[in-house]
Amino acid sequence: MNNPALESLLHAWTHPPTDPLPQRFNFPHQYQPNAWAKAAAHELQETLHQRFKHDFDNTGKMFGVLVVETPVGVKYLAGFSGKIDETAVKPGFVPPIFDTTNPKSFYRRGERGLEELTEQIREISEGSKLPALVRQKNQLEIAWQEQRTALQAGISENKLRRAEQRLASGFNEAAEERLNNESKREQLALKQAKKKYQLELAELDTQLNALEQAIQDLKSQRQQASVNLQRKLFQAYEIVNFNGTTSTVWYIFKAINAELPPSGTGECALPKLLHFAAQHGLKPICFAEFWWGASPLGEVRKHRGFYPACRAKCEPLLAFQLQGIAVEPNPIHELVQQTPLDILFEDDWLLAVNKPPHVLSVPGRTGFDSVEDRLKGMYPMLPFLKAIHRLDMGTSGVMLLAKDAATHAAVQKQFASNKVQKCYEALLAGKLEQSEGVITLPLRLNLEHRPHQMVCYDHGKKALTRYKVLGEDLHTTRVEFYPKTGRTHQLRVHAAHQHGLNTPIVGDELYGTSGERLCLHARELRFQHPNTMQEIHLQAEVPF
């Protein structure tokens, strides 16, 4: 090979697997690690404590291995996502596609410019002038309230006194004029005090508004500078695929009509590994990405756990990068048409089906099959047919649809007010310490890793799940879930998160380990029929 730099990045197994090499590359967003990739990952894991001084017990990191065919045999490359201890370059690991840590790069200069704007904002916001003006305004308002209260109390007392004087004997026109003039002077004093307060308040507001406008202008300038820097960075991320075609992150996302790519796009382990392999004429065979260390706050990441490539950042990139090599088909596409759509209940207003796994509830942008589309094909004469609630693509079980808008709104209102009783059955990949309990972890969308949800106590929405163990075997536990709220991925996150059950659902490719299917089934649904007023109890047999 005669390339020492390249050879230093190609690793050999101490104990190579005996399994045959796969003929096609993994479908990156839904896969089971091949024995070759697993072996590479395990051997890399044994060396991580020697290679890094980083405290992985506090801050974990995603690593990746890429098994490649080279002129000197099958080897593997290693990589990690983003930076570790502020460096993206580490001996033995593939380099970044674009090194944002290089102090001479335009990106570092741009970051310093953003830091300067942030410091200017901080100086105005936290410096002596703005807080002093705020305190001065507060003190002025308090002083005015006290002064106005005192003046108005004096006016009220004097008004009563004057009323008594008017009833006294000998009261005359001269006395009346004197009292009227006294009243006028009191009202004038109140008006003058109010005018003085308003003038002083207006002056303070003018100064405060000027400072707040300066802060807003700097924030807008910083936001635009950040967008411009990100755009320039993504245009500098040049990526080559296995057809020998070169493009940039910017144009790859622009081709799918996407907005500015998510922050950190191009820094994940697999895009870096594939880019390096394509650059050096190495043929990818299989890969694996695994998490090493503590889970990020709010997210679900298991130490040593294998994970698929993310979709928000990596799906467009990988679709471009993998051109020129044979890739396994999306397993969901292979399974979609294999399961029929069973009708559980039907009347003039409602329709309930047993939704199969791997089928969307409603049409999406991906082009996948959906329950709504299937039913509209089965009931072409219905002018209205709409899902009342949704199940995750991987979840099977009872799903309810309405045949008219009024029924749809009425039952949906029951869902919104938690009057619908729901029971799910799931198989968990492990054992639980308690046989029943309640999970109350608030959830929100993880904006950097869509469609993942994350636990967030600051901005998350309330989510409550009651659970009960039905039974267990050597490696799994069967549970019932009774969700009292209906947040996206609620049961999946509550099961997998370290502060929930800390035991993911079997087959959960987002929060656990992928498998033939997500073992989560909507088993029962109870609600009041909005037209007949009868209680409807729907059930679907658990298929796993």
Secondary structure, 3 states (H helix, E strand, C coil): CCCHHHHCCCECCCCCCCCCCCCCECCCCCCCCCHHHHHHHHHHHCCHHHHCCCCCCCCCEEEEEEEEEECCEEEEEEEECCCECCECCCCCCCCCCCCCCCCCCHHHHHHHHHHHHHHHHHHHHHCCHHHHHHHHHHHHHHHHHHHHHHHHHHHHHHHHHHHHHHHCCCCCHHHHHHHHHHHHHHHHHHHHHHHHHHHHHHHHHHHHHHHHHHHHHHHHHHHHHHHHHHHHHHHHCEEECCCCCEEEHHHHHHCCCCCCCCCCCCCCHHHHHHHHHHHCCCEEEEEEEEEECCCCCCCCCCCCCEECCCCCCCHHHHHHHCCCCCECCCHHHHHHCCCCCEEEEECCCEEEEEECCCCECCCCCCCCCEHHHHHHHHCCCCCCCEECCCCCCCCEEEEEEECCHHHHHHHHHHHHCCCCEEEEEEEECCCCCCCEEEECCCEEECCCCCCCEEECCCCCECCCEEEEEEEECCCCEEEEEEECCCCCCHHHHHHHCCCCCCCCECECCCCCCECCCCCEEEEEEEEECCCCCCEEEEECCCCC
